[in-house]
Amino acid sequence: MSILTPPEHEHSAAIDAAAEWLALPPHKQIDRPIVPHIREQFGLSVSEAIEAIREANLRRERAA
């Protein structure tokens, strides 16, 4: 188990927050490309935004 440094922990929390937001029903989402939106809203890099999308998809699959 690795110990997260503050920046890594912040990014992890931001990815989790974005994934949680993305997992909401579609009516809560916006009509524009999602990657730029979550990058702006949650302060993520492109790879972090993609990770958040993957996590949201996994959460939706588990909930189904």
Summary of the structure (lengths in Angstrom):
residues: 64
radius of gyration: 12.2
end to end distance: 30.4
largest distance: 39.4
contacts: 158
relative contact order: 0.19
helix: 73%
strand: 0%
